[in-house]
Structure formats: structure tokens, C-alpha cells
Amino acid sequence: MIAQYPQEILGAAHIACYEMNPGVLIKLLDSAMRLPLQV
């Protein structure tokens, strides 16, 4: 997904500085999947 839309996801400034390397852990969430919450 990042490869298809790098500027929309990471931003033009990030692409100019770091190219396609997100530099952070990215987790894509599925909105149909229920997430357990710790209380």
C-alpha cells in the first residue's frame, strides 16, 4: 500500500528525506476485526 501511495501515506517531506523507508513500525488494521482492549 505504501508503494502505491507513498506521498499520501508518508508525506512529500518524508519521501524527500527518507525515501520509501517508513522508519516506524506500521500496522494496518482491518476495521472488520474486533480489537481486544486492555483495561
N, CA, C and O atoms as CSV, one atom per row, in Angstrom:
chain,resi,resn,atom,element,x,y,z
A,1,MET,N,N,0.830,-1.186,0.000
A,1,MET,CA,C,0.000,0.000,0.000
A,1,MET,C,C,0.881,1.258,0.000
A,1,MET,O,O,0.597,2.222,-0.712
A,2,ILE,N,N,1.931,1.238,0.792
A,2,ILE,CA,C,2.838,2.391,0.816
A,2,ILE,C,C,3.504,2.573,-0.540
A,2,ILE,O,O,3.722,3.702,-0.979
A,3,ALA,N,N,3.829,1.467,-1.207
A,3,ALA,CA,C,4.464,1.555,-2.524
A,3,ALA,C,C,3.535,2.188,-3.555
A,3,ALA,O,O,3.998,2.845,-4.488
A,4,GLN,N,N,2.225,1.994,-3.392
A,4,GLN,CA,C,1.262,2.557,-4.339
A,4,GLN,C,C,0.991,4.035,-4.072
A,4,GLN,O,O,0.812,4.807,-5.014
A,5,TYR,N,N,0.958,4.440,-2.802
A,5,TYR,CA,C,0.613,5.819,-2.433
A,5,TYR,C,C,1.625,6.381,-1.430
A,5,TYR,O,O,1.234,6.721,-0.313
A,6,PRO,N,N,2.896,6.490,-1.781
A,6,PRO,CA,C,3.894,6.914,-0.798
A,6,PRO,C,C,3.697,8.338,-0.277
A,6,PRO,O,O,3.827,8.575,0.924
A,7,GLN,N,N,3.386,9.284,-1.159
A,7,GLN,CA,C,3.238,10.667,-0.704
A,7,GLN,C,C,1.982,10.856,0.129
A,7,GLN,O,O,1.984,11.643,1.075
A,8,GLU,N,N,0.914,10.150,-0.205
A,8,GLU,CA,C,-0.323,10.274,0.559
A,8,GLU,C,C,-0.171,9.680,1.960
A,8,GLU,O,O,-0.754,10.190,2.917
A,9,ILE,N,N,0.603,8.613,2.082
A,9,ILE,CA,C,0.742,7.932,3.371
A,9,ILE,C,C,1.882,8.523,4.203
A,9,ILE,O,O,1.704,8.804,5.388
A,10,LEU,N,N,3.051,8.713,3.586
A,10,LEU,CA,C,4.222,9.166,4.333
A,10,LEU,C,C,4.435,10.674,4.263
A,10,LEU,O,O,5.052,11.254,5.156
A,11,GLY,N,N,3.932,11.309,3.217
A,11,GLY,CA,C,4.116,12.746,3.051
A,11,GLY,C,C,5.312,13.063,2.165
A,11,GLY,O,O,6.291,12.317,2.142
A,12,ALA,N,N,5.231,14.161,1.444
A,12,ALA,CA,C,6.275,14.551,0.493
A,12,ALA,C,C,7.601,14.844,1.192
A,12,ALA,O,O,8.658,14.491,0.669
A,13,ALA,N,N,7.565,15.479,2.359
A,13,ALA,CA,C,8.800,15.803,3.085
A,13,ALA,C,C,9.517,14.536,3.540
A,13,ALA,O,O,10.744,14.460,3.482
A,14,HIS,N,N,8.755,13.547,3.992
A,14,HIS,CA,C,9.353,12.278,4.430
A,14,HIS,C,C,9.991,11.561,3.247
A,14,HIS,O,O,11.100,11.039,3.362
A,15,ILE,N,N,9.296,11.533,2.108
A,15,ILE,CA,C,9.824,10.884,0.909
A,15,ILE,C,C,11.116,11.578,0.468
A,15,ILE,O,O,12.069,10.906,0.075
A,16,ALA,N,N,11.159,12.910,0.530
A,16,ALA,CA,C,12.349,13.654,0.128
A,16,ALA,C,C,13.537,13.348,1.040
A,16,ALA,O,O,14.681,13.319,0.585
A,17,CYS,N,N,13.269,13.125,2.311
A,17,CYS,CA,C,14.343,12.899,3.279
A,17,CYS,C,C,14.725,11.423,3.418
A,17,CYS,O,O,15.908,11.084,3.412
A,18,TYR,N,N,13.722,10.547,3.541
A,18,TYR,CA,C,13.976,9.137,3.854
A,18,TYR,C,C,13.580,8.168,2.748
A,18,TYR,O,O,13.741,6.958,2.907
A,19,GLU,N,N,13.070,8.670,1.645
A,19,GLU,CA,C,12.559,7.855,0.539
A,19,GLU,C,C,11.416,6.964,1.025
A,19,GLU,O,O,10.540,7.436,1.749
A,20,MET,N,N,11.406,5.684,0.641
A,20,MET,CA,C,10.271,4.797,0.954
A,20,MET,C,C,10.382,4.133,2.327
A,20,MET,O,O,9.495,3.367,2.704
A,21,ASN,N,N,11.438,4.404,3.074
A,21,ASN,CA,C,11.620,3.793,4.384
A,21,ASN,C,C,10.729,4.497,5.401
A,21,ASN,O,O,10.954,5.673,5.690
A,22,PRO,N,N,9.708,3.806,5.961
A,22,PRO,CA,C,8.813,4.467,6.900
A,22,PRO,C,C,9.508,4.855,8.199
A,22,PRO,O,O,9.114,5.838,8.828
A,23,GLY,N,N,10.532,4.110,8.621
A,23,GLY,CA,C,11.267,4.463,9.828
A,23,GLY,C,C,10.509,4.200,11.114
A,23,GLY,O,O,11.024,4.461,12.201
A,24,VAL,N,N,9.308,3.693,11.006
A,24,VAL,CA,C,8.490,3.365,12.176
A,24,VAL,C,C,7.779,2.047,11.902
A,24,VAL,O,O,7.659,1.613,10.757
A,25,LEU,N,N,7.317,1.430,12.961
A,25,LEU,CA,C,6.526,0.216,12.808
A,25,LEU,C,C,5.129,0.611,12.355
A,25,LEU,O,O,4.462,1.414,13.006
A,26,ILE,N,N,4.695,0.051,11.251
A,26,ILE,CA,C,3.364,0.344,10.721
A,26,ILE,C,C,2.527,-0.914,10.781
A,26,ILE,O,O,2.945,-1.973,10.312
A,27,LYS,N,N,1.354,-0.799,11.352
A,27,LYS,CA,C,0.427,-1.924,11.409
A,27,LYS,C,C,-0.875,-1.470,10.766
A,27,LYS,O,O,-1.490,-0.495,11.198
A,28,LEU,N,N,-1.278,-2.179,9.745
A,28,LEU,CA,C,-2.542,-1.868,9.090
A,28,LEU,C,C,-3.650,-2.617,9.813
A,28,LEU,O,O,-3.535,-3.821,10.042
A,29,LEU,N,N,-4.706,-1.930,10.169
A,29,LEU,CA,C,-5.811,-2.535,10.899
A,29,LEU,C,C,-6.964,-2.840,9.963
A,29,LEU,O,O,-7.266,-2.073,9.048
A,30,ASP,N,N,-7.593,-3.958,10.205
A,30,ASP,CA,C,-8.783,-4.352,9.460
A,30,ASP,C,C,-9.985,-3.899,10.280
A,30,ASP,O,O,-10.166,-4.366,11.404
A,31,SER,N,N,-10.802,-3.009,9.750
A,31,SER,CA,C,-11.929,-2.465,10.507
A,31,SER,C,C,-12.986,-3.523,10.814
A,31,SER,O,O,-13.825,-3.319,11.691
A,32,ALA,N,N,-12.956,-4.639,10.108
A,32,ALA,CA,C,-13.921,-5.707,10.376
A,32,ALA,C,C,-13.475,-6.597,11.534
A,32,ALA,O,O,-14.260,-7.399,12.040
A,33,MET,N,N,-12.218,-6.458,11.955
A,33,MET,CA,C,-11.687,-7.300,13.030
A,33,MET,C,C,-11.814,-6.587,14.366
A,33,MET,O,O,-11.401,-5.435,14.501
A,34,ARG,N,N,-12.381,-7.266,15.349
A,34,ARG,CA,C,-12.553,-6.674,16.680
A,34,ARG,C,C,-11.213,-6.669,17.399
A,34,ARG,O,O,-10.518,-7.685,17.427
A,35,LEU,N,N,-10.849,-5.539,17.979
A,35,LEU,CA,C,-9.588,-5.421,18.695
A,35,LEU,C,C,-9.829,-5.545,20.195
A,35,LEU,O,O,-10.685,-4.849,20.742
A,36,PRO,N,N,-9.086,-6.420,20.868
A,36,PRO,CA,C,-9.229,-6.507,22.323
A,36,PRO,C,C,-8.594,-5.278,22.982
A,36,PRO,O,O,-7.529,-4.822,22.565
A,37,LEU,N,N,-9.232,-4.765,23.978
A,37,LEU,CA,C,-8.715,-3.604,24.702
A,37,LEU,C,C,-8.284,-4.021,26.098
A,37,LEU,O,O,-8.990,-4.767,26.777
A,38,GLN,N,N,-7.126,-3.538,26.522
A,38,GLN,CA,C,-6.679,-3.811,27.884
A,38,GLN,C,C,-7.208,-2.707,28.782
A,38,GLN,O,O,-7.096,-1.523,28.464
A,39,VAL,N,N,-7.775,-3.098,29.886
A,39,VAL,CA,C,-8.325,-2.111,30.815
A,39,VAL,C,C,-7.584,-2.134,32.114
A,39,VAL,O,O,-7.907,-1.369,33.023
